[in-house]
Amino acid sequence: MLELYHNDMSTCAQKVRLTLAEKGLTWESRHLDLRAGDQQKPEYLKLNPRGVVPTIVDKGKVVRESTVIMEYLDDEYPNPSLRPLNSHARAQMRLWTKRLDEGHHDIATATLSMGIAFRFQYLEKGQEACDALINRIPDPIRRERRRDVIYNGVEAREFKTAVRMWEALLTDMEKILGGSRWLADNNYSLADAAYTPYLTRLDHLNVLDWIATRPRLANWYERIRARPSYDSAIRQWENRAYIDLMNTKGGEVWPRIKRMIDEL
């Protein structure tokens, strides 16, 4: 049986769980507490040297990186297929997932989430414990980015960059949905599964007003949440303490983010 090493509120884990759900696959949960540093323990680093989630183990084979895992699952378990039949639409699907991997996840989403809310989970541990967790992040670029946003929040160097990237992404999603029902073409694909956690993150952060003037994107998100996979992959794994924190802190920060958007 498939084993999934994941975290309840991780966007990368959510999109893999969505893929598993859309395919009707059963799997064994190996849940990691990221705030306790489970992903940095030696036994997990043997599976995933970057110390990130998710990772799957399928028939003894280890597969890492969420986008790679999604495509692996569609190759290994092809029915139902979650990739367009048309080559051009398949290329569009990959351009969407590539966009997440080439900066939107690590810069835009991680910075927004940490700068608004998750930083407080670190800070409450005290500086020594907080620094210890940060210093164990293997990638030096991610490590220093995380340090900056934890200690500086919305004043972090990349926070305005994150807002700019989100604004550009949401604008592009609204535009593309004017020509097709889903992101790659008129059929649900891995692109839609990949972006579902990111709109959900805006929702949980209480900044979903960001799409208030984007009716096609709002409709896409409504249709996404109506799919059965959303319940099993996201709602059933919701961590109420995380969501309450995100909702409260996001409500406090949204007026400032709105001013940043208006200044773009």
Secondary structure, DSSP 8 states (H G I E B T S, - for coil): -EEEEE-TT-HHHHHHHHHHHHTT--EEEEE--GGGTGGGSHHHHHH-TT--S-EEEETTEEEESHHHHHHHHHHHS-SS--S-SSHHHHHHHHHHHHHIIIIIIIIIIHHHHIIIIIHHHHHTT-HHHHHHHHHT-SSHHHHHHHHHHHHHGGGSTTHHHHHHHHHHHHHHHHHHTTT-SSSSSSS--HHHHHHHHHHHHHHHTT-GGGGTT-HHHHHHHHHHHTSHHHHHHTGGG--HHHHHHHHHHHHHHHHHHHHHHHH-
